[in-house]
Amino acid sequence: MRSLILLLVLTILPCLAADNAKPVQVFILMGQSNMLGEGKIHGDTNGTLEFAVRTEHKYPYLVDAKGNWTVQNDVRYVFIMGSGNKSFEKSKLQHNEFMTVTGSVIGPELGIGWAIGNLSRATTHTPTLILKACIGNRALGWDLLPPESKRWEYTDKTGQKWEYAAYHESPEKWKQGTTPVPVNWMAGEQYDGDTNRSKIILANLSTYYPGATSYEVAGFFWWQGDRDRYDDGLSIRYEQNLVKLIKELRKDFNAPNAKFVTASLGQTVMNATNNGGKILDAMLAVDGKSGKYPEFKGNVAAVYTHPLSMGGSSSGHYNGNAETYMNVGEGMGAAMVELLKGAL
């Protein structure tokens, strides 16, 4: 009986209207292929979303009593993808609809969107926009390097010293004492592109959230780290770059109180000593509960995703298992809800 009541509640709640007179609460999703998402939707085999929902009866809020995919009429999902900082017209609008299951693959946005939507319907009744801007194979320490990041050096295991690019410098790195030879890319170029595309969407809000007239950036979600783990220097620098990212995103979007949730790579276990472990340690360090950064207390959270992963690795897109993306999305959404409740 309890499961039936839960299903009815989860089916009815998405239909309750938000107060459109209130500013849209915007949550910006960034990262690389993890955030992009490769979870397969269609198919009757283990690992697809259809199999998980219709055969294993997981994530019951995704379907209504008739078995159709539910729609959150108060949570809009927009996904824009582009390489670097090319013009908005050269980017591809992947999604622009009220949140539901559509297309062929998913990322963590479904779990995130339903968690935040449920909180809003239970408390403030504000409309929500899940805005994802990302592309695969990008490093925080290079492509996504935030503004004002300084040049830094790293000595590798052979004793060779390397200089790593500051924001808008090129190339990514060069041997100390040599003259850097620029390439057709610069540090932070993907950061510029993803943030600029997001700002253009927000400047044209009613095109992407019909009827909306104002917004507030309430939070950021970050699922990334695969590209950085292939470089010892970038892995060691990840914590400092992540701290800078949090601060610069808040400044860029004029959102000093926006919450921030980051998620680790699914294959990385606690206390790992490899580069993936360094990145996990960096994420755990910025979590407000760690105490290392007092200014992040109550507004930054890290999600340890290894227990949520169904296998595979970030480089292999977790074998396309939709449950991994759903589980991580739910985990990130729950972490954001906890931060938001603390501010209510």
N, C-alpha and C positions, 0 to 999 in steps of 0.2 A: 504493500500500500504506500509506504514512504517513497519508493522509487517512482510510483505513478504520480504522486503529488508533486515530487521534484520535477518530473518531466513536464507536467502541466504548467508549473510555475515558470520554468525555463522557456516554455513555448510562449506563454502570455507576456512575460516581461519585455521581450524585444519589441512588442507591438505598442507599448506605452509611450506616448509622445513626450519628448523633452521640451523644455521651455525655450523656444527659439528666440525669445527676447534676450536671453542671456548670451554672453560671448561663447563661441565655440571653444571647447577645451582641446587644444592641439597637442598631440604626442608625436614627436618626430623620431623615426626609426632609421638608424644609420649603421654602416659596417661594410662587410664584403659578402662573399658567397653564403656564409651562414645566414645573414639577415636576408639576403636575396631569396633563399629558399628553393629546395629541390625535392620537397616531399610530394610523392605521387598521389594524386587524388583518385584516379579511376582504376578499376580492376577489382577482381574478386579474389586476389591473393594476399597473403599476409604481408603487411607493410604499407598497403595503400590506405588512404583515408576512408574510402567506401567500405573496405573490409573491416576496418577498425570500428566504424560506426554501425554498419548494418548487420555485420555478422558477430562481432565481439561486443557490440552495444556499449562502446566507449564514447565519451564526449556527447552525452545525450542532448545537450543544448543545441547541437548543430542540426538536429532534425525536429520537425513538428510531429504531431500525432498521426499524420498521414504519411510520414516518411519523407517529406520534402525538406530540402535544405531551408533552414530558418533564415530570416533576414532581420538584422537590427536596424530599425528605421530611425534610430537616433545616433548611430555610429557610422560615420562615413569612412570608407577606405580608399585612399589615393596612393598610387605607386608610380613614381617617375624614375626612369633609369637613363643615364647618359654617361659617357666617358669624359672625364676631365671637366673643363669649364667651357665646353663648346656652347653655342647658342641654344636656347631653350627649344627652338624649333627642331634641332637635330636630336633631341632626346626623345625617348619613347614612353608615352603614357600607357602603362601596363594595366592599371585599374583606376576606375573612378565610379564607384557605386556604393550604396549602403551595404554594410558588411554582410557577406554571405559566402558560401563556398562556390567559387566559379573559377574557370580556367582549367589548367592541367596540373599545376603544382602549387604548393603552399610554402610559406615561411612561418615564422612565429606569430604573425599578425592576428590569426584567428584567436589563439589563446589569449593574447594580449587584449584584443578588442573586446572579447566577451567579459573578461575580468573587469576592465575599466567601465564598460557599459553597465554591468550589473551594479557596480558601486554607485555610479551616477543615478541609476534608476531608484536605488534605495536611499539616496541622500539628497543630492543637489538638483537632480533632473536637468542637467546641462547637456547640450548636444556635444558630441565628441567627434574629432577628426583624427584618424590614424594615418599619418603621412609618412610614407616610406620613400627614401631617396638613397639609392646605393647601387653598386655594381660589383662584380666579382674581382678577385685577385688584386686587392689593394692593401697596402701596409699603412698602419697608423704612423710609423716613423718616417714615411716617405710620401706616398700619394695623399694620405689623409692628415698630414702634419698640420696642426692648427696654427693660426696666425701668431706672429711674434715669437715663435720657437727659435732658439738660438742655435748656431753651429756648435757641434760638440765632437769630442774625439773618443776613440776606443782603441785599446791595444789588444790584438788578437792573441791566440795561443802561441803563435810563433814569435811574438814580440813586435810584429809590424803594427805601426800606429796608423789609424785611419781617421780622416775628417768626414763627418756626416753633415749633410746640407742643412742649413737653416731654412726657414720658411721662404719660399720663392727662389731658392738657390738650386743649382743643377751642376753636376749629376747627383745621384743619391749619395755617393761617397767616393773618396779618392785617397790615395796614399799621402800621408802627411809629408809636406815638403815638396810636393809636385803641384803643378798648375792644373786645376780642375778643367775638364773639357765638357762644356754643357751638352746635354742631349735634348731631344724634342719633347721635354717634359720637365716639370719643376716640382719641388717639394710643396705639398699642399694643394696641388692642382685639382685633385679629386675632392678635397675638402671644399674648395671654392665652388666647384660645380654642384656638389650635392646641396650645399647651403643656399646657393643662388637659386637653384631650381625650386627649393622649398619656399624661398621668399617670394618668388614669382607666383607660385600657387596661392600663397597666403594673401598676396596683393590682389588677387582675382578670386577671392574667397567664394563668392556666390556661384562661380562657374563650377566649383568643385564641391561645395556644400550648398545646394539650392536653398535660397531664402535667408542664408546667413549674412550678417552685416558686420560682425566684429569677432575677434578671436583673442585668445590668450594662450601662449605656449606654456603648457603645464608640465611637460616632461619630455625626457629623451630616453630612448632605448638604444643600446650599443651591443651588437654581437659580432665580434671580429677577433682577429689575432692569428689566423692561419698563415697569412703572408709574412708576418713579422717573425714567426718561429723558425723560418729558414735562414735567418741572419742572427748571429750571436750578438752583434751590437744592438740591433733593433730590439731583441728580446730583453736585454739588460736595461735598455732605455725605456721599456714599455710603461713602467709606473709613472715616470716623470712626464712622458707624453700624454698618458691618460689623464693625469691631474690637469695638465694644460688644456686638453680637449674639453673637459667638463667646464672649466672656467670660461674658455673662449666661446663655446656654444651658448652659454647663458648670456654672455655679453653680446654676441652676434644677433641673438633673437630678442634682446631686451627682456630677458626672462631670468632675473637674478634668483627667483625662488623656485624655478623649475626643478623638479626631481630628476634624478638620473639613475638608470638601472643598466648594469652591464652583465653579460653572461660569458662564462668560460667556454673553452673548446670541449666538446663532449668526450673526446678520447683521453683527456688529461686527468689523471687521478691526483688526489690530494697528496702533497709532499713529494711530487715528482721533481727530479733535479735537472731534467732536460729543459730545452728552451720553452716548451709548452708549460712546464712547471713554473718557469720564471714569469710567464704571462699570467698564469693563474694566481701566483703570489701577488703580482701587481694589482690584479682586480680585487683580491681579498683585502689588500692594504688600503685601497681607496674606499671600501665599504665603511660607512659612517660608524658602524658598530666596532670596528677595529681600534678606533681611538687614535690612529696615526695622524689623521687630518681632522682636527676638531671641527673645522668649518663644514665638513661633510656629514656631521652627525644629524641623523633624521632626514637627510635629503639625498643620500647616495647609497645604493645597495648593489651588492654583487651576488649573482646566482651561480652556484656550483652545479654544473649541468651533467657531470658524469653519471650520477644516479638516474638522470632523466633520459639518457641516450639509449636507443635500442641497438646500438652497435655501429661499427664503421667509424670513420674519422671525418674531420672537417674537410680534409683535402679530397675525400671521396664522397662528399655531400651526404654522409651518414647512410650510404647505399640507397638514398632516395626514400628512406622510411618516413612516412608522414607522421607516425607517432612521435618520433624524436622532435620534429618541429612543433607539434601540438604540445608535447610535454614541456619543452623549453619555453614556448609561448605562455603556457599557463603559469610556469614558474616565474617568468619575468613579470607577467601581469600581476601575480600575487604579491611580488616584491614591491611593485609600484603602488598597488592598493594599500599596502601597509604604510608606505611613505605618505600617501595622500591622506589616509585616515588620521595620521599624526598631525596633519595641518588643518583638519576640519574643526 
